[in-house]
C-alpha cells in the first residue's frame, strides 16, 4: 500500500483531497495522516498544498479543517466526522479484538484508511496490532495486573466425626520400661542385673517368634473350623452317639 509520503513524492504538491483520491481513502483520514507526517518532519503545508520536506523561508498558511454540515449524511466526496480516540477505545472495550473491516463498518469508513489510522494509533501505544495481513485485529493494550491479595489464613473448623477417636500415641518408652514389662527378663534377677545381655534378648526373640508362629497356625486352623462349623458339629454329635451306643 502506498503511503502519503510516497504519494507526495510522485505528485509534488497536492491537497489532502487529491492525496485521498490517490490512496482511495476518506479525505479526513488523509488529512490526519498528513498532519502526523508533518509532526515527524517528513512533510509540510504551504500555498494551499502539501509537499515532501520542511517549510523554511515561506510563511505557511493554515490548512483547511474539514467541517461537515450538521445533520447532513456524509457522502463519498464529503469529509466525514473525525473518529476520536475515545470512540475507538469505547468500541474496543465493548467488543474486544476486532478486525479492520468491522471497525470501518462501524464508523462508515474505508477499510484502507482505517488500517493506516489504526497503525498510527498502534505506534503511539493507544491500541495493539495483533497479527499481520488480512487476519490482523486490533485491541486495547493489557492493563498491568496487580498481585491478588493473599487471604488471611483461616483456622480449619473441626468437623464432628462419627468415627471413634484414634488413640493418641504415647511418648516413646525407654529401655528400662521395656525391660520391666517383659517378665522373663526381670523374674528371678537381682536389681543390678535388671538389664539383660544380648544373648538373653536374642533367645527371647526366638522364643517369641516361635510362639507367634504357633499362634498364626492356630489362627488359620480356627478360621478353617469356623468355615466348616456345621460339619464339625455333625462330627461331634456322631462321636457322642457312637460313645453312647458303645457304653450301652
RODO-2510 file (C-alpha; in nm, 4 decimals, decimal comma):
residues 248
     n   res          X          Y          Z
     1     x     0,0000     0,0000     0,0000
     2     x     0,1334     0,3432    -0,0997
     3     x     0,1944     0,5863     0,1869
     4     x     0,1143     0,9568     0,1888
     5     x     0,4855     1,0420     0,1631
     6     x     0,5260     0,8198    -0,1426
     7     x     0,2180     0,9805    -0,2958
     8     x     0,3519     1,3335    -0,2348
     9     x     0,6899     1,2403    -0,3822
    10     x     0,5160     1,1418    -0,7060
    11     x     0,2606     1,4255    -0,7044
    12     x     0,4993     1,7042    -0,5998
    13     x     0,2430     1,9291    -0,4283
    14     x    -0,1155     1,8242    -0,3642
    15     x    -0,4131     1,8947    -0,1433
    16     x    -0,5302     1,6451     0,1114
    17     x    -0,8304     1,5689    -0,1096
    18     x    -0,6032     1,4821    -0,4012
    19     x    -0,3971     1,2585    -0,1737
    20     x    -0,7185     1,0909    -0,0527
    21     x    -0,8278     1,0220    -0,4103
    22     x    -0,4875     0,8733    -0,4987
    23     x    -0,4821     0,6481    -0,1905
    24     x    -0,8545     0,5679    -0,2167
    25     x    -0,9255     0,6769     0,1412
    26     x    -1,1506     0,9317     0,3061
    27     x    -1,0302     1,2966     0,2922
    28     x    -1,0331     1,3374     0,6695
    29     x    -0,8151     1,0275     0,7050
    30     x    -0,5682     1,1631     0,4510
    31     x    -0,5581     1,4930     0,6410
    32     x    -0,4882     1,3164     0,9715
    33     x    -0,2108     1,1108     0,8134
    34     x    -0,0518     1,4243     0,6598
    35     x    -0,0594     1,6025     0,9942
    36     x     0,1057     1,3055     1,1595
    37     x     0,3834     1,3013     0,8997
    38     x     0,4305     1,6763     0,9436
    39     x     0,4826     1,6243     1,3188
    40     x     0,7650     1,3877     1,2270
    41     x     0,9178     1,6472     0,9912
    42     x     0,8584     1,4437     0,6748
    43     x     0,6216     1,6873     0,5013
    44     x     0,4730     2,0372     0,5361
    45     x     0,1874     2,2578     0,4137
    46     x     0,2006     2,5926     0,2327
    47     x     0,0243     2,7802    -0,0500
    48     x    -0,2783     2,5514    -0,0241
    49     x    -0,0892     2,2272    -0,0796
    50     x     0,1170     1,9580     0,0907
    51     x     0,4701     1,8672    -0,0163
    52     x     0,7593     1,6485     0,0975
    53     x     1,0155     1,8241     0,3133
    54     x     1,0149     2,1086     0,5662
    55     x     0,8978     2,4637     0,5012
    56     x     1,1886     2,7010     0,5759
    57     x     1,1615     3,0563     0,4436
    58     x     0,7969     3,0560     0,3395
    59     x     0,5142     3,1610     0,5636
    60     x     0,2799     2,8685     0,5925
    61     x    -0,0896     2,9099     0,5551
    62     x    -0,3256     2,7286     0,7873
    63     x    -0,4534     2,4130     0,6261
    64     x    -0,8268     2,3847     0,5861
    65     x    -1,0130     2,1947     0,8573
    66     x    -1,2994     1,9815     0,7323
    67     x    -1,6308     2,0876     0,8841
    68     x    -1,9239     1,8767     0,7662
    69     x    -2,2686     2,0323     0,7893
    70     x    -2,4693     1,9314     1,0947
    71     x    -2,7488     1,6857     1,0355
    72     x    -2,6238     1,6031     0,6858
    73     x    -2,5274     1,2484     0,5881
    74     x    -2,1661     1,2292     0,4722
    75     x    -2,1420     1,1223     0,1099
    76     x    -1,8459     0,9794    -0,0792
    77     x    -1,6974     1,3156    -0,1787
    78     x    -1,7603     1,4845     0,1577
    79     x    -1,5479     1,4791     0,4694
    80     x    -1,6976     1,2571     0,7377
    81     x    -1,6745     1,3295     1,1060
    82     x    -1,3343     1,2606     1,2590
    83     x    -1,3153     0,9439     1,4686
    84     x    -1,1974     1,0301     1,8175
    85     x    -0,9685     0,8144     2,0252
    86     x    -1,2428     0,7901     2,2875
    87     x    -1,4800     0,6384     2,0313
    88     x    -1,2352     0,3720     1,9144
    89     x    -1,1395     0,2977     2,2760
    90     x    -1,5041     0,2565     2,3699
    91     x    -1,5622     0,0263     2,0727
    92     x    -1,2654    -0,1981     2,1560
    93     x    -1,3677    -0,2063     2,5217
    94     x    -1,7156    -0,3268     2,4326
    95     x    -1,6279    -0,5749     2,1573
    96     x    -1,2705    -0,6767     2,2330
    97     x    -1,0282    -0,7534     1,9495
    98     x    -1,1918    -0,6836     1,6094
    99     x    -1,0613    -0,6628     1,2545
   100     x    -1,0244    -0,3583     1,0305
   101     x    -1,3368    -0,4313     0,8260
   102     x    -1,5537    -0,4348     1,1385
   103     x    -1,4107    -0,1009     1,2548
   104     x    -1,4630     0,0546     0,9112
   105     x    -1,8207    -0,0735     0,9002
   106     x    -1,8883     0,0616     1,2491
   107     x    -1,7842     0,4160     1,1555
   108     x    -1,8810     0,4053     0,7870
   109     x    -1,5251     0,4430     0,6591
   110     x    -1,2945     0,2918     0,4003
   111     x    -1,1032    -0,0119     0,5292
   112     x    -0,7704     0,1037     0,3791
   113     x    -0,7922     0,4373     0,5547
   114     x    -0,8840     0,2692     0,8832
   115     x    -0,5777     0,0453     0,8506
   116     x    -0,3436     0,3438     0,8185
   117     x    -0,5127     0,5299     1,1032
   118     x    -0,5116     0,2290     1,3383
   119     x    -0,1450     0,1740     1,2534
   120     x    -0,0654     0,5260     1,3708
   121     x    -0,2565     0,4627     1,6949
   122     x    -0,0637     0,1376     1,7425
   123     x     0,2690     0,3217     1,7068
   124     x     0,1566     0,5617     1,9790
   125     x     0,0674     0,2734     2,2085
   126     x    -0,3045     0,3545     2,2147
   127     x    -0,4081     0,0242     2,0535
   128     x    -0,2363    -0,3092     1,9890
   129     x    -0,1997    -0,4706     1,6457
   130     x    -0,2491    -0,8472     1,6560
   131     x    -0,1139    -1,0463     1,3614
   132     x    -0,0383    -0,9449     1,0038
   133     x    -0,2155    -0,9352     0,6689
   134     x    -0,5852    -0,9999     0,6302
   135     x    -0,6184    -1,1662     0,9692
   136     x    -0,4951    -0,8641     1,1640
   137     x    -0,7094    -0,7496     1,4564
   138     x    -0,6939    -0,4508     1,6877
   139     x    -0,7372    -0,4437     2,0637
   140     x    -0,6552    -0,2340     2,3673
   141     x    -0,3237    -0,2861     2,5481
   142     x    -0,3368    -0,5067     2,8516
   143     x    -0,3521    -0,3153     3,1778
   144     x    -0,0873    -0,4159     3,4345
   145     x    -0,2398    -0,6588     3,6783
   146     x    -0,1903    -0,6041     4,0482
   147     x    -0,0974    -0,9066     4,2572
   148     x    -0,4022    -1,0539     4,4203
   149     x    -0,4124    -1,0005     4,7964
   150     x    -0,3219    -1,3077     4,9922
   151     x    -0,6221    -1,4087     5,2024
   152     x    -0,5666    -1,4376     5,5729
   153     x    -0,5187    -1,7881     5,6965
   154     x    -0,8424    -1,9318     5,8276
   155     x    -0,8242    -2,1870     6,1001
   156     x    -0,9950    -2,5085     5,9899
   157     x    -1,3175    -2,5858     6,1701
   158     x    -1,3007    -2,9246     6,3272
   159     x    -1,5829    -3,1355     6,1877
   160     x    -1,7756    -3,3672     6,4157
   161     x    -1,6805    -3,7185     6,3145
   162     x    -1,8981    -4,0212     6,3693
   163     x    -1,5933    -4,2458     6,3833
   164     x    -1,4304    -4,3184     6,7192
   165     x    -1,1363    -4,1020     6,8029
   166     x    -0,7972    -4,2563     6,7464
   167     x    -0,5813    -4,3072     7,0494
   168     x    -0,3035    -4,0541     7,0673
   169     x     0,0257    -4,2415     7,0684
   170     x     0,2081    -4,2157     7,3999
   171     x     0,5611    -4,0984     7,4416
   172     x     0,8295    -4,3500     7,3384
   173     x     0,9416    -4,5725     7,6239
   174     x     1,2960    -4,6005     7,7389
   175     x     1,4908    -4,9250     7,7700
   176     x     1,4210    -4,9661     8,1413
   177     x     1,0438    -4,9504     8,0881
   178     x     1,0583    -5,2002     7,8014
   179     x     1,2632    -5,4453     8,0073
   180     x     1,0394    -5,4093     8,3127
   181     x     0,7315    -5,5032     8,1080
   182     x     0,8839    -5,8375     7,9962
   183     x     0,8512    -6,0774     8,2903
   184     x     1,1068    -6,3251     8,1590
   185     x     1,3695    -6,0515     8,1774
   186     x     1,3005    -5,9458     8,5353
   187     x     1,1825    -6,2587     8,7173
   188     x     1,4464    -6,4141     8,9404
   189     x     1,7067    -6,1451     8,8669
   190     x     1,8774    -5,9176     9,1048
   191     x     1,8353    -5,5443     9,0851
   192     x     2,1832    -5,4945     8,9451
   193     x     2,1128    -5,7446     8,6664
   194     x     1,7828    -5,5884     8,5508
   195     x     1,9253    -5,5144     8,2047
   196     x     1,9641    -5,8469     8,0171
   197     x     2,2519    -5,9399     7,7949
   198     x     2,2359    -5,9594     7,4154
   199     x     2,2251    -6,3386     7,4308
   200     x     1,9227    -6,3356     7,6591
   201     x     1,7446    -6,0866     7,4343
   202     x     1,8185    -6,2981     7,1253
   203     x     1,6852    -6,6102     7,2985
   204     x     1,3683    -6,4254     7,3992
   205     x     1,3224    -6,3041     7,0399
   206     x     1,3480    -6,6598     6,9072
   207     x     1,1026    -6,7816     7,1706
   208     x     0,8602    -6,5020     7,0843
   209     x     0,8882    -6,5730     6,7116
   210     x     0,8176    -6,9420     6,7742
   211     x     0,5154    -6,8560     6,9871
   212     x     0,3960    -6,6117     6,7186
   213     x     0,4293    -6,8788     6,4502
   214     x     0,2263    -7,1245     6,6597
   215     x    -0,0409    -6,8618     6,7191
   216     x    -0,0633    -6,7913     6,3446
   217     x    -0,1052    -7,1650     6,2747
   218     x    -0,3744    -7,1826     6,5415
   219     x    -0,5488    -6,8793     6,3935
   220     x    -0,5561    -7,0376     6,0463
   221     x    -0,6932    -7,3607     6,1932
   222     x    -0,9679    -7,1750     6,3776
   223     x    -1,0597    -6,9993     6,0532
   224     x    -1,0930    -7,3341     5,8750
   225     x    -1,3051    -7,4730     6,1580
   226     x    -1,5217    -7,1617     6,1512
   227     x    -1,5883    -7,2034     5,7789
   228     x    -1,6981    -7,5679     5,8362
   229     x    -1,8569    -7,5356     6,1795
   230     x    -2,1707    -7,7248     6,0724
   231     x    -1,9625    -8,0210     5,9588
   232     x    -1,7620    -8,0145     6,2819
   233     x    -2,0840    -8,0084     6,4844
   234     x    -2,2114    -8,3110     6,2949
   235     x    -1,8862    -8,4984     6,3654
   236     x    -1,9067    -8,4127     6,7336
   237     x    -2,2680    -8,5303     6,7546
   238     x    -2,1852    -8,8516     6,5687
   239     x    -1,8945    -8,9208     6,8042
   240     x    -2,1212    -8,8690     7,1034
   241     x    -2,3861    -9,1052     6,9677
   242     x    -2,1193    -9,3673     6,8973
   243     x    -1,9887    -9,3446     7,2542
   244     x    -2,3393    -9,3834     7,3998
   245     x    -2,4046    -9,6901     7,1840
   246     x    -2,0760    -9,8488     7,2894
   247     x    -2,1422    -9,7932     7,6578
   248     x    -2,4896    -9,9390     7,6253
***
